[in-house]
Amino acid sequence: MEFSKPHFLLSLVSFSSLIFSLAIASPEYHYDDYRKHHPEVSEFRLINRRELTDCLDPNPYLYIRTNMTSTLPNEAYVTVTVGGVLVPDSSDWIGMISPSNSSVDACPGSSANYIQTGDVSSLPLLCHYPVKAQYVSNDPSYLSCSKQECVAQIGGICLQYACIGTVTFHVINIRTDITFVFFTGGFALPCVLRQTNPIKFTNPSAPLYGHVSSIDSTGTSMRLTWVSGDNTPQQVQYASGKTATSTVKTFTTADMCSSSGIPSPAKDFGWHHPGYIHSAIMTGLLPCTTYSYKYGSASVGWSSTLSFKTPPASGATNLTFAVYGDMGKAPLDQSVEHYIQPGSTSVTSAITRDLDARHIDSVFHIGDISYATGFLVEWEFFLKQIEPYASRVPCMAAIGNHERDYPGSGSVYSLTDSGGECGVPYETYFQMPVSAKDKPWYSIEQGPVHFTVVSTENTWTSGSEQYNWIAADLASVNRKTTPWVVFAGHRQMYSSSSDPDSTFTDTMEPLLLKYKVDLALFGHVHNYERSCAVYQQQCKGMATKDASGIDTYNNNNYTAPIQVVVGMAGFSLDSFPSTAPSWSLVRLSEFGFARVTASRSDLLFEVSKIPRRELKGKESTASEETELQIQRILHKINSFTHQVSEILEAGKALFKDLTTDFEERLISIHREQEEIKEIRAHDSANEAAGSLLRNAQFHLFQNVHEDS
């Protein structure tokens, strides 16, 4: 048959080198329902709205300073030093705060206002949430006071030595001024010791964080989306002479969701102005073609020249795409944030390396995108994180619970998982080819694959608008054009480690079977799990092993969809029970992503994982450093370089002082030697006179004796 599909291949052979590092993992915790539905991971969450009172500290020597002598570039590693510390303490920390002029005047007086963040501690609470923070003890010399300086001296004699601590912050352009504040008392009882002057960004309007996406199935048009501090339309210049002008969007606190009387993080202390989100449609392109581009304007400046590749058009012979869920972000320094996804930077680096080393046409991120959950500045750190690949191939997305869910907002689940975002930032940053606002479902075709992308967070019950759309979309697929059908959404239908919503499964599964969906991809559960060809918990089809040991399905004899959870791209991993249902064939609790390669006859599904060790199958190893390890080494080098520079400067000053002192001592010694010579000469004269006198006395005595 013209569109026959004799092989469906699923492989667990890893082809890219990834190493998982525990260096930045957040504290281990259990994923009960409460913790899953509140944006908290580390003790840093306890800083919510605590009053910024001044410490009762009489130490006159304290200071905090940075290595920034002027304004901040779009990205920088800022070295922050605290000094004059007489008694270093493990509770000393530095917060990076923006806007730097945040006020404590509007602190609410009710602890109920903070329940949505998972903070059930007692008042008073901080009015403005730091972007990130570090304990000064991240500098290993701080608590031991092995780095010292003299802060009081008289006549060259040091009367008081004090301790110094240095940490490094990764800073990106978030437009608003930044100040660094030196606290003590930990995150539970913070008080302010010192703070720097506000530091401005060189160009708050700079065009940044560009990423591309497909708008249709032709491969001839692409959307570019970027962020700027300027609301004037800008341009993208592409394809050696073509231009497209941007439309501009933004959102305000009025667009965020909130409960009556209890403000959400997005509407309140997690708010940060998103700037202006620019989007331009590039047309007149050819499928599977690479184009150079840059974006911005003469008034705000231009991005560097980049390149992107268009995907294959619907019906083309081949397609390779990466797919994952639940990525989020992690700091590229030793900071803590309100919510950290420890595997995200390693997986981001792995996808980028995979894109560099082999052919990838597009990327699909199926829900739980940034985990900003109401702390809006974290969207921009996420966009910066994925820029190395999202600026090069179309990055398609599906909405998840941490983007959409909020009570009373129309989401299926009345949970506070989005922190009050209720889908607005997601739909602004990731403008997918949807029909209307808050209808985040769409279909698109690339090569031989038809993608049906759904929202598990918007109403999907039988007879609903989305349900009817899904049924019509699946019914419309032309298998001669796209022989493969992939269904993608965030919340899973099958998982052995987390119970799915059985109503969702019961509603959607018959549609998947009826329209012969080949592959159903989900996130939400933070691991990797693959089923047999399953329907209603029963295996309807089982794989056979090919010569390479790869599980192979013959979909000419279609039985049921294969269900795969790929929620292992960043969030702390979920474990599996000791026993598993019969439909669960492969289970991995490791970070990674999936790579799917489709032709008109075959579809190969591979898992690239971190670390490269499989729970089931062959053992393999890898020797490459993770990007996170490299970044940490760079940070240490930067910190060491700064310390060496300080030592050299101190050495120069000391050498100058020693040289001056040595010269003065030489002069003094010379003078003393001259004085000694004079004294000795004087003593010699006295001695000669004494000798003459004694001789005279002797002769006189002798003469007297002879006369007598």
C-alpha positions in Angstrom: 0.0 0.0 0.0 1.2 3.5 -0.8 1.0 4.7 2.8 1.7 1.4 4.6 3.7 1.6 7.9 5.5 -1.7 8.3 7.7 -0.7 11.3 7.1 1.3 14.5 10.4 1.4 16.4 11.0 2.4 20.0 14.6 2.5 21.2 16.2 3.2 24.5 19.6 3.5 23.0 21.1 6.8 24.0 22.9 8.8 21.3 23.9 12.0 23.0 26.3 12.5 25.8 24.6 13.9 29.0 25.8 13.7 32.5 23.5 14.5 35.4 25.0 16.6 38.1 23.6 16.7 41.7 25.5 19.9 42.3 22.5 22.2 42.0 19.7 19.8 43.1 17.2 21.3 45.4 16.6 19.7 48.8 14.9 16.4 48.5 11.2 16.3 49.3 8.1 14.2 48.9 5.6 14.9 46.2 2.4 14.8 48.1 -0.6 16.6 46.7 0.0 19.7 48.7 3.6 20.2 47.5 2.7 19.4 43.9 0.2 22.2 43.9 2.2 25.0 45.6 5.2 26.7 44.1 7.8 25.8 46.7 11.0 23.8 46.6 13.7 25.3 48.8 13.7 27.2 52.1 14.1 30.4 50.0 10.3 30.3 49.6 10.1 31.4 53.2 11.3 34.9 52.3 7.8 35.8 51.0 6.9 39.3 52.3 9.2 39.4 55.3 9.8 42.9 56.5 13.1 44.4 55.4 14.0 45.8 58.8 17.5 47.1 59.6 19.7 44.9 61.8 20.7 46.2 65.2 24.4 45.9 64.3 26.8 48.6 65.5 29.6 47.3 63.2 30.9 50.4 61.4 33.1 48.5 59.0 30.5 46.6 57.0 30.1 47.1 53.3 28.8 45.4 50.2 30.1 46.2 46.7 30.1 44.7 43.2 32.7 44.5 40.4 30.4 46.5 38.2 31.8 50.0 37.7 29.1 51.1 35.3 25.9 49.8 33.9 24.9 46.1 33.3 25.1 44.5 29.9 22.4 42.1 28.7 24.1 39.2 30.5 26.8 39.3 33.1 28.3 37.4 36.0 28.4 40.0 38.8 30.9 39.4 41.6 29.4 40.7 44.9 31.7 41.1 47.9 30.8 41.8 51.5 33.5 42.9 53.8 34.2 44.4 57.2 32.5 41.4 58.8 33.7 40.9 62.4 31.8 37.7 63.1 30.8 35.8 59.9 27.6 33.7 60.4 26.0 30.9 58.4 22.8 32.9 58.3 24.4 35.8 56.3 23.1 36.0 52.7 22.9 38.3 49.7 19.6 39.0 47.8 19.4 40.2 44.3 16.3 42.5 44.3 14.6 44.2 41.3 13.0 46.6 41.1 15.6 48.0 43.5 13.2 50.6 45.0 10.6 48.2 46.3 8.7 49.4 49.2 7.6 47.7 52.4 4.7 50.0 53.0 2.0 47.8 51.4 2.7 44.6 53.4 -0.7 42.9 54.1 -1.3 41.9 57.7 -2.9 38.6 57.1 -1.0 35.3 56.8 -3.8 34.0 54.6 -2.5 36.1 51.8 0.5 33.9 51.4 -1.0 30.4 51.5 -0.9 30.1 47.7 2.9 30.1 47.8 3.0 27.3 50.3 4.3 29.7 52.9 2.4 28.9 56.1 5.0 30.6 58.4 4.1 33.4 60.7 4.2 37.1 60.0 5.9 39.6 59.4 6.6 38.8 55.8 8.9 40.4 53.1 7.1 42.9 50.8 9.2 42.3 47.7 10.5 38.9 46.6 14.2 38.8 45.7 14.9 37.4 42.2 17.5 35.1 43.7 19.7 34.8 46.7 22.9 33.2 47.9 24.3 32.4 51.3 27.7 34.1 51.7 29.0 30.8 52.9 29.0 29.7 49.3 32.4 31.3 49.5 34.3 28.5 51.4 36.6 31.0 53.0 33.9 33.1 54.5 33.0 31.3 57.7 36.6 30.4 58.4 37.6 34.0 57.9 40.6 33.0 55.8 40.2 36.1 53.7 40.8 39.1 55.9 41.5 42.8 55.6 42.6 45.4 58.1 39.8 47.9 58.8 41.4 49.9 61.5 45.1 50.8 62.0 47.3 53.4 63.7 50.8 54.2 62.7 50.9 51.2 60.4 49.8 48.8 63.1 46.5 47.0 62.4 44.1 47.2 65.3 41.2 45.3 63.8 41.0 42.6 61.1 37.7 41.7 59.4 36.4 39.0 57.2 35.5 39.1 53.4 33.1 36.9 51.4 32.6 36.9 47.7 29.9 35.3 45.6 28.9 35.5 41.9 25.5 36.2 40.4 24.3 35.4 36.9 22.3 38.4 35.8 20.3 38.9 32.6 18.6 42.0 31.3 15.2 42.2 33.0 15.1 46.0 32.4 14.5 47.2 36.0 17.4 48.4 38.2 19.0 45.8 40.4 20.4 46.2 43.9 22.3 43.6 46.0 21.3 43.5 49.7 23.4 42.0 52.5 21.1 40.2 55.0 21.6 38.2 58.2 19.2 36.1 60.0 18.7 33.6 57.2 15.5 33.4 55.1 13.3 33.0 58.2 14.3 36.2 60.1 16.0 38.5 57.7 17.3 42.0 58.5 19.3 44.3 56.3 22.9 45.0 57.0 24.0 46.9 53.9 23.0 47.3 50.3 24.5 48.5 47.1 23.4 51.5 45.0 20.9 50.5 42.3 22.6 49.3 39.1 20.9 50.1 35.8 21.1 48.0 32.6 22.9 49.7 29.7 20.0 49.2 27.4 16.7 48.3 29.1 14.9 48.4 25.7 17.3 45.8 24.1 15.6 43.2 21.9 16.2 39.8 23.6 15.3 36.1 24.0 14.1 35.4 20.4 12.5 32.1 19.6 10.8 30.8 16.5 7.7 28.7 16.0 5.6 27.4 13.1 2.3 29.1 12.2 1.0 26.5 9.7 1.9 23.2 8.0 3.5 24.7 4.8 7.0 25.3 6.2 7.0 28.6 4.3 6.1 31.0 7.2 7.6 31.3 10.7 6.8 33.4 13.7 9.6 35.1 15.6 8.8 36.2 19.2 11.1 38.4 21.4 11.1 40.7 24.4 12.0 44.3 24.6 11.6 47.2 27.0 10.2 49.3 24.2 6.6 49.2 23.0 7.2 50.7 19.5 7.0 48.1 16.7 10.3 46.7 15.7 11.5 44.6 12.8 13.0 41.3 11.9 15.4 41.4 9.0 15.8 38.0 7.3 16.5 36.1 4.1 19.0 38.6 2.8 16.8 41.6 2.4 13.3 40.7 3.6 11.7 42.5 6.6 8.7 42.0 8.8 7.3 44.4 11.4 6.3 43.2 14.8 3.0 43.4 16.6 3.4 44.2 20.3 1.7 42.7 23.3 2.1 42.9 27.1 0.1 42.1 30.2 -0.5 43.7 33.5 -1.5 42.7 37.0 -5.1 43.2 35.9 -4.7 40.3 33.6 -3.6 38.0 36.3 -6.0 35.8 38.3 -6.5 36.1 42.0 -8.9 34.8 44.7 -11.2 37.1 46.5 -9.3 38.8 49.3 -6.2 36.6 48.8 -3.9 38.0 46.1 -2.0 35.5 44.0 1.8 35.8 43.6 1.3 36.9 39.9 -0.9 39.7 41.0 1.1 40.7 44.0 4.6 40.1 45.3 5.6 37.9 42.4 4.8 40.5 39.8 7.5 41.9 37.6 6.7 43.9 34.5 7.2 41.7 31.5 8.2 44.4 29.1 6.8 44.2 25.6 6.5 41.0 23.7 7.1 41.4 20.0 6.0 39.0 17.3 6.7 39.1 13.6 5.7 36.7 10.8 8.4 35.8 8.3 6.9 34.8 5.0 8.2 33.8 1.6 10.3 31.0 2.9 11.1 27.5 1.6 10.7 24.3 3.7 13.9 22.7 5.1 15.9 25.8 4.4 18.3 27.8 6.7 18.0 31.6 6.9 19.9 34.2 8.7 18.1 36.9 10.7 18.3 39.7 13.3 15.6 41.6 15.1 15.3 45.0 16.8 15.4 48.6 15.5 17.7 51.5 15.0 16.4 53.1 18.2 16.7 50.1 20.6 19.5 48.3 18.8 19.7 44.9 17.0 20.2 41.4 18.1 23.2 39.5 16.9 22.8 37.8 13.5 21.3 34.4 14.1 20.0 31.6 11.9 16.9 29.3 11.8 15.8 26.4 9.7 12.3 25.9 8.5 10.6 22.5 9.1 9.6 20.1 6.4 6.2 20.8 4.8 3.2 18.6 5.4 3.6 15.4 3.3 7.4 15.6 3.1 9.3 12.3 3.4 11.1 12.8 6.7 10.9 14.6 10.1 13.0 14.5 13.3 11.7 16.2 16.4 12.6 16.4 20.0 9.9 16.2 22.7 9.8 16.6 26.4 7.7 18.0 29.2 8.2 19.7 32.6 11.5 21.5 32.0 11.5 24.7 34.0 14.8 26.4 34.7 17.7 26.5 37.1 20.2 29.2 38.0 23.6 29.3 36.4 25.1 30.4 39.6 24.9 29.0 43.2 21.7 30.9 43.9 18.5 29.6 45.3 15.2 30.7 43.7 11.6 30.1 44.7 11.3 27.1 42.4 14.3 25.2 40.8 14.1 22.4 38.3 17.5 20.8 38.8 17.7 18.8 35.5 16.7 21.7 33.2 20.0 23.2 32.3 21.6 19.8 31.6 18.7 18.8 29.3 18.8 22.2 27.6 22.5 21.7 26.9 21.8 18.2 25.7 19.2 19.3 23.2 21.5 22.1 21.9 24.3 19.6 21.5 21.9 17.2 19.7 20.9 20.0 17.4 24.6 20.8 16.7 25.5 17.2 16.0 22.6 15.9 14.0 19.4 16.8 12.2 16.5 18.1 14.3 13.6 19.8 12.6 11.6 21.0 15.6 11.0 20.8 19.3 7.8 20.1 21.2 7.5 21.1 24.9 4.3 19.6 26.2 3.4 21.5 29.3 4.9 22.9 32.5 7.1 25.3 30.6 9.0 27.7 32.9 7.5 26.9 36.4 7.4 30.7 37.0 4.1 30.1 38.8 3.4 33.8 39.4 7.0 35.0 39.8 7.1 36.6 36.4 10.8 37.5 36.1 11.5 33.7 35.9 9.9 33.5 32.5 12.7 35.6 31.1 15.4 33.4 32.7 13.7 30.4 31.1 13.5 32.1 27.7 17.2 32.9 28.0 17.9 29.3 28.9 16.3 27.8 25.8 17.5 30.4 23.4 20.4 28.3 22.1 17.9 25.9 20.3 14.6 27.8 20.4 16.1 30.5 18.2 17.2 28.0 15.6 14.3 25.5 15.0 10.5 25.9 15.6 9.7 25.5 19.3 6.1 24.3 19.7 4.4 24.1 23.1 1.3 22.8 24.9 -0.1 24.3 28.0 0.3 22.6 31.5 -1.2 23.0 34.9 1.6 25.3 36.1 0.7 27.7 33.2 -3.1 27.6 33.4 -4.7 26.3 36.6 -6.3 28.7 39.0 -9.6 28.6 40.9 -12.5 30.4 39.2 -10.5 31.0 36.0 -12.2 28.4 33.9 -9.5 25.7 34.2 -10.7 22.2 34.6 -8.8 21.8 37.9 -9.4 24.3 40.7 -5.8 24.4 41.9 -3.5 27.4 42.3 -0.7 25.7 40.3 -0.2 28.7 38.0 0.3 31.1 40.9 -2.3 33.4 39.3 -0.9 33.4 35.7 -4.0 31.6 34.4 -2.3 31.0 31.0 -1.7 34.7 30.1 2.1 34.8 30.1 2.3 31.4 28.4 0.0 32.5 25.5 1.9 35.8 25.2 5.4 34.3 25.1 4.4 31.2 23.1 2.0 32.2 20.4 0.9 28.9 18.9 -1.4 28.6 15.9 -4.6 28.5 18.0 -8.0 29.8 17.0 -8.6 32.2 19.9 -7.4 33.4 23.3 -7.6 30.8 26.0 -8.3 28.0 23.5 -4.7 26.6 23.6 -5.3 23.6 21.3 -4.1 23.3 17.7 -2.9 20.9 15.1 0.0 21.1 12.8 1.7 18.9 10.2 5.4 18.5 9.7 6.7 16.0 7.1 4.9 12.7 7.5 3.5 13.5 11.0 0.2 15.0 12.0 0.3 16.5 15.5 -2.9 17.0 17.5 -1.9 19.2 20.5 -4.5 19.6 23.2 -5.0 21.4 26.5 -5.7 19.0 29.4 -6.3 22.1 31.5 -9.3 23.5 29.5 -12.6 21.8 29.3 -12.4 18.5 27.3 -15.5 16.7 28.4 -17.7 15.0 25.8 -19.6 17.6 23.7 -17.3 20.5 24.8 -15.8 22.8 22.2 -12.3 21.2 22.6 -13.7 17.7 22.5 -15.6 18.4 19.3 -12.5 20.0 17.8 -10.3 17.0 18.7 -12.7 14.6 17.1 -13.0 16.7 13.9 -9.2 17.2 13.7 -8.4 13.5 14.0 -11.1 12.6 11.5 -9.7 15.1 9.0 -6.2 13.5 8.8 -5.2 12.3 5.4 -3.0 9.3 6.0 -1.7 9.4 2.5 -0.1 12.8 3.3 0.7 12.2 7.0 0.8 8.5 7.7 1.7 9.1 11.4 -0.6 10.7 14.0 0.8 12.0 17.3 -1.5 13.1 20.1 0.2 15.4 22.7 -1.1 17.0 25.9 0.2 17.6 29.4 -1.7 15.4 31.9 -1.1 11.7 31.3 -3.6 9.0 30.6 -1.3 6.2 31.9 1.3 6.3 34.7 2.4 3.7 37.3 3.8 6.3 39.6 0.9 8.9 39.7 -2.8 8.3 39.3 -4.2 9.9 36.1 -7.6 11.6 35.9 -9.7 8.5 34.9 -12.4 10.8 33.5 -9.9 12.3 31.1 -8.7 8.9 30.0 -12.2 7.5 29.7 -13.2 10.5 27.5 -10.2 10.7 25.2 -9.0 7.1 24.9 -11.9 6.0 22.6 -11.1 8.9 20.2 -7.5 7.8 20.0 -8.5 4.3 19.3 -11.2 5.2 16.8 -8.9 7.4 14.7 -5.9 5.1 15.1 -3.5 7.5 16.8 -0.1 5.9 16.7 1.6 7.7 19.6 0.3 9.6 22.6 2.8 11.8 24.4 2.4 13.4 27.8 4.3 15.1 30.7 3.1 16.0 34.2 4.7 13.0 35.8 8.4 13.6 36.2 9.9 10.5 34.7 9.8 8.4 31.5 7.4 5.6 31.1 6.3 3.7 27.9 3.4 1.4 27.5 2.5 -1.4 25.2 -0.1 -0.7 22.6 -2.7 -0.2 25.3 -6.5 0.4 25.6 -8.5 0.4 28.8 -5.5 -0.9 30.8 -5.0 -3.9 28.6 -2.2 -4.6 26.1 -3.7 -5.0 22.7 -0.4 -5.3 20.9 3.1 -6.2 22.0 6.5 -5.4 20.4 8.9 -7.9 18.9 12.7 -7.4 19.1 14.5 -6.6 15.9 18.2 -7.7 15.2 19.4 -4.7 17.3 17.2 -5.5 20.3 14.8 -2.6 19.5 11.1 -3.0 20.4 9.3 -3.0 17.1 5.6 -2.7 16.3 3.9 -3.4 12.9 1.3 -0.7 12.6 -0.1 -2.2 9.5 -1.9 -4.3 12.0 -2.9 -1.4 14.3 -4.2 -2.4 17.7 -4.0 0.7 20.0 -1.9 3.8 20.7 1.4 3.5 22.5 1.3 5.9 25.5 4.5 7.6 26.6 5.2 10.0 29.5 8.2 12.2 28.8 8.1 14.6 31.8 11.8 14.1 32.7 13.2 17.3 31.3 14.0 19.2 34.5 11.7 18.9 37.5 12.9 16.8 40.4 12.2 13.2 39.4 9.4 11.0 40.5 10.2 7.4 41.5 8.3 4.2 40.5 6.6 1.7 42.8 8.3 -1.7 43.3 5.7 -3.3 41.1 4.2 -2.1 37.9 1.1 -2.9 35.9 1.4 -5.2 32.9 0.9 -2.4 30.3 4.1 -0.6 31.6 7.0 -1.9 29.6 9.8 0.6 30.3 10.3 3.0 33.3 13.2 5.4 33.8 13.5 7.9 36.6 16.2 10.0 35.0 16.5 13.3 33.3 16.4 13.5 29.5 14.3 14.0 26.4 12.9 12.0 23.5 13.9 12.1 19.8 11.5 10.9 17.2 12.6 10.2 13.6 9.8 9.6 11.1 9.8 8.5 7.5 6.7 7.5 5.5 7.3 3.9 6.5 9.1 4.0 9.9 9.0 5.9 13.1 11.9 5.5 15.4 11.5 6.7 19.1 14.7 7.2 21.1 15.4 8.4 24.6 18.4 10.5 25.4 18.8 10.4 29.2 20.9 11.7 32.1 22.8 9.9 33.4 23.3 7.4 30.6 22.2 4.4 32.5 19.0 2.5 31.8 16.9 0.8 34.4 16.0 -1.7 31.7 18.5 -2.7 28.9 22.1 -2.2 28.2 24.5 -0.2 30.4 26.3 2.7 28.8 28.6 5.5 29.9 29.4 9.0 29.0 32.4 11.2 29.6 31.3 14.7 28.7 31.0 17.4 31.3 27.5 18.9 31.8 27.0 22.5 31.0 26.2 23.1 34.6 29.5 21.7 35.7 31.3 23.9 33.1 29.4 26.9 34.3 30.3 26.2 37.9 34.0 25.8 36.9 33.8 29.1 35.0 32.2 30.7 38.1 35.0 29.4 40.3 37.6 30.6 37.8 35.9 34.0 37.7 35.8 34.1 41.5 39.5 32.9 41.7 40.5 35.5 39.1 38.8 38.2 41.2 40.5 37.0 44.3 43.9 36.8 42.6 43.3 40.3 41.3 42.6 41.5 44.8 45.6 39.7 46.1 47.8 41.2 43.4 46.4 44.7 44.1 47.0 44.2 47.8 50.4 42.8 47.0 51.3 45.8 45.0 50.2 48.1 47.8 52.0 46.0 50.3 55.1 45.9 48.1 55.0 49.7 47.7 54.6 50.1 51.4 57.4 47.7 52.1 59.6 49.4 49.5 59.0 52.8 51.1 59.6 51.3 54.5 62.7 49.5 53.3 64.1 52.7 51.8 63.4 54.6 55.0 65.0 51.9 57.0 68.1 52.0 54.7 68.4 55.7 55.1 68.0 55.3 58.9 70.6 52.6 59.0 73.0 54.7 56.9 72.5 57.6 59.3 73.0 55.3 62.3 76.2 53.9 60.7 77.5 57.5 60.2 76.7 58.3 63.8 78.5 55.2 64.9 81.5 56.1 62.8 81.5 59.6 64.4 81.2 58.1 67.9 83.9 55.6 67.2 86.2 58.3 65.8 85.4 60.4 68.9 86.0 57.4 71.1 89.3 56.7 69.3 90.4 60.3 69.9 89.5 60.0 73.5 91.3 56.7 73.7 94.5 58.3 72.2 94.2 61.3 74.5 93.7 58.9 77.5 96.7 56.9 76.4 98.9 60.0 76.1 97.6 61.2 79.5 98.4 57.8 81.0 101.9 57.8 79.4 102.4 61.3 80.7 101.3 60.2 84.2 103.6 57.2 84.0 106.6 59.3 83.0 105.7 61.8 85.6 105.5 59.1 88.2 108.7 57.6 87.0 110.6 60.9 87.2 109.3 61.6 90.7 110.4 58.1 91.8 113.9 58.6 90.3 114.2 62.1 92.0 113.4 60.6 95.3 
